[in-house]
Amino acid sequence: MKRRWLRQALIAASILIYAVLAHYSNATPGARPLGAVLALAPLLLALSLAVRRSRHPLIAGALLAPVCIALLLVSWRYVEGNFALVILLQQCGAYLMLAVVFGRSLGRGQVALCTRWATALQGPLPARAQRYTRAVTAAWTVFFISISVLSALLYTFAPLRVWSVFSNFLTLPLAALMFVGEYALRQRLLPSMRTITLADTARAYFQSPAGGAAPRW
């Protein structure tokens, strides 16, 4: 238990530090090298995780390392001059990917993602609860699309500092606010689901593919 909380605290601290440094890079004209490093860090992290999860990590790492180094040398000047755009594309891509994950589960013959989570936590759901969880899935889909569109609009039309504040300090709190608001609404509208706590809901999300881990039901 302590190790899990320590890991979560380290992740939260890393996200906060990244956000502060990213905003500093956007707000400080002479911090472009730092901004480039921060723009490339998520990509390198994703590649390292992919290598680690491959069947032959040493071989995959040996093959990818020179390719990554060559790409960094070739693209460094462009990334340094456009690091904010690179960060924007990564963030919008991540939110749109989540929108696709949630939205696809609303298709004909599919079980809505939030319905799956609630069923896994509580068992078979009555029709009213199924309709509610399906609506919640649709709401999250709209939320992720809206965040991506708003971020792109602010980047395009607002001062860079304004976009940076939204991108680095407001998107995650807005997601957390919606998360807590949905929980409060569910407690009011569906008393039968009050046995599902906020911690249960958070655990279901982070242990799902949408939350970045494989299901562990």
C-alpha positions in Angstrom: 0.0 0.0 0.0 2.8 2.4 0.9 4.7 1.7 -2.2 1.5 2.3 -4.3 0.9 5.7 -2.6 4.6 6.6 -3.0 4.5 5.8 -6.7 1.3 7.8 -7.2 2.9 10.7 -5.3 6.0 10.6 -7.5 3.9 10.6 -10.6 1.8 13.5 -9.4 5.0 15.4 -8.5 6.5 14.7 -11.9 3.4 16.0 -13.7 3.5 19.2 -11.6 7.2 19.7 -12.2 6.8 19.1 -16.0 3.9 21.6 -16.1 5.9 24.3 -14.2 8.9 23.9 -16.5 6.8 23.8 -19.6 5.1 27.1 -18.6 8.4 28.6 -17.8 9.7 27.6 -21.2 6.7 29.2 -22.9 6.9 32.4 -20.9 10.7 32.8 -21.1 12.2 33.7 -24.5 15.6 32.3 -23.7 14.3 28.9 -22.5 13.9 27.2 -25.9 16.4 24.4 -25.3 14.5 23.5 -22.1 11.3 23.6 -24.0 12.7 21.3 -26.7 13.8 18.8 -24.1 10.3 18.9 -22.5 8.6 18.5 -25.9 10.7 15.4 -26.7 10.6 13.8 -23.3 7.1 12.3 -23.6 8.0 10.8 -27.0 11.2 9.3 -25.6 9.3 8.0 -22.6 6.7 6.3 -24.8 9.5 4.7 -26.9 11.3 3.5 -23.8 8.1 1.9 -22.4 7.5 0.2 -25.8 11.0 -1.2 -25.9 10.7 -2.4 -22.3 7.4 -4.2 -23.1 8.7 -5.8 -26.3 9.7 -9.5 -26.4 13.4 -8.7 -26.9 14.0 -5.3 -25.2 17.8 -5.4 -25.6 17.5 -6.0 -29.3 14.7 -3.4 -29.8 16.7 -0.9 -27.8 19.9 -1.5 -29.8 17.9 -1.0 -33.0 16.0 2.1 -31.9 18.7 3.9 -30.1 20.8 5.0 -33.3 17.5 5.8 -35.1 16.4 8.1 -32.3 19.7 9.8 -32.0 19.8 10.5 -35.7 16.3 11.9 -35.7 17.1 14.1 -32.7 20.2 15.5 -34.5 18.2 16.2 -37.6 15.1 17.6 -36.0 16.5 19.4 -32.9 16.6 22.9 -34.5 13.0 22.6 -35.7 11.8 21.3 -32.3 13.7 24.0 -30.5 12.0 26.7 -32.6 8.5 25.1 -32.4 8.5 23.2 -29.1 5.2 24.7 -28.0 3.5 23.3 -31.2 5.1 19.9 -30.6 3.7 19.9 -27.0 0.3 21.0 -28.3 0.2 18.2 -30.9 1.1 15.6 -28.3 -1.5 16.8 -25.8 -4.3 17.1 -28.4 -3.4 13.7 -29.8 -3.6 12.2 -26.3 -7.0 13.7 -25.6 -8.4 12.8 -29.0 -7.2 9.3 -28.5 -9.1 9.1 -25.3 -12.2 10.5 -27.1 -11.9 7.7 -29.6 -11.6 5.1 -26.9 -14.7 6.4 -25.1 -16.6 7.2 -28.3 -16.0 3.8 -30.0 -17.6 2.1 -27.1 -20.9 3.9 -27.9 -21.2 2.2 -31.2 -24.0 -0.2 -32.1 -23.5 -3.5 -30.4 -20.9 -2.1 -28.0 -21.0 -1.7 -24.3 -20.2 1.8 -23.2 -16.9 2.1 -21.4 -18.4 3.5 -18.2 -21.0 0.8 -18.2 -18.3 -1.8 -18.3 -16.5 -0.3 -15.4 -19.7 0.0 -13.3 -20.7 -3.6 -14.1 -17.3 -4.8 -13.1 -17.5 -3.0 -9.8 -21.1 -3.7 -8.9 -22.4 -6.5 -11.1 -25.3 -6.4 -13.6 -26.8 -3.0 -13.9 -30.5 -2.1 -14.1 -31.7 -0.3 -17.3 -31.6 3.1 -15.7 -28.0 2.7 -14.6 -27.0 1.5 -18.0 -28.5 4.6 -19.6 -26.8 6.8 -17.1 -23.4 5.2 -17.6 -23.8 5.4 -21.3 -24.6 9.1 -21.0 -21.5 9.5 -18.9 -19.4 7.8 -21.5 -20.7 10.3 -24.1 -20.0 13.2 -21.8 -16.4 12.2 -21.4 -16.1 11.8 -25.2 -17.4 15.4 -25.6 -15.1 16.6 -22.8 -11.9 15.3 -24.4 -12.9 16.7 -27.8 -13.7 20.0 -26.3 -10.4 20.2 -24.4 -8.5 19.5 -27.6 -10.4 22.1 -29.7 -10.2 24.8 -27.0 -6.4 24.2 -26.6 -5.9 24.4 -30.3 -7.9 27.6 -30.5 -6.1 29.3 -27.6 -2.7 28.3 -29.2 -3.8 29.8 -32.5 -5.5 33.0 -31.4 -4.4 33.8 -27.8 -1.0 34.9 -26.4 1.3 31.9 -25.9 1.2 32.5 -22.1 -2.6 32.2 -22.0 -2.5 28.9 -23.9 0.4 27.7 -21.6 -1.6 28.4 -18.5 -4.6 26.5 -19.9 -2.5 23.6 -21.2 -0.3 23.1 -18.2 -2.4 24.1 -15.2 -6.1 23.9 -16.1 -6.8 20.8 -18.2 -6.1 18.2 -15.5 -8.0 20.2 -12.8 -10.9 20.4 -15.2 -10.8 16.7 -15.8 -10.7 16.1 -12.0 -13.6 18.5 -11.5 -15.7 16.7 -14.0 -14.7 13.4 -12.4 -15.8 14.5 -9.0 -18.9 16.2 -10.4 -20.0 13.0 -12.1 -19.6 11.1 -8.9 -21.7 13.6 -6.9 -24.4 13.5 -9.6 -24.4 9.7 -9.6 -24.8 9.6 -5.8 -27.9 11.8 -6.2 -29.5 10.1 -9.2 -28.6 6.5 -8.6 -28.8 5.5 -5.0 -28.4 1.9 -5.9 -24.8 2.7 -7.1 -23.7 4.4 -3.9 -21.7 1.4 -2.9 -19.2 2.4 -5.7 -16.9 4.9 -4.0 -14.9 7.6 -5.6 -11.8 5.6 -5.0 -13.4 2.6 -6.7 -14.2 4.7 -9.7 -10.7 6.1 -9.9 -9.2 2.6 -9.6 -11.4 1.3 -12.4 -10.3 4.2 -14.7 -6.6 3.8 -14.1 -6.7 0.0 -14.4 -8.4 0.2 -17.8 -6.9 0.6 -21.2 -8.1 4.2 -21.3 -6.2 4.9 -18.1 -3.0 3.5 -19.4 -3.0 0.0 -17.9 -4.4 -3.4 -18.7 -7.7 -4.4 -17.1 -7.4 -6.3 -13.8 -11.0 -7.1 -13.1 
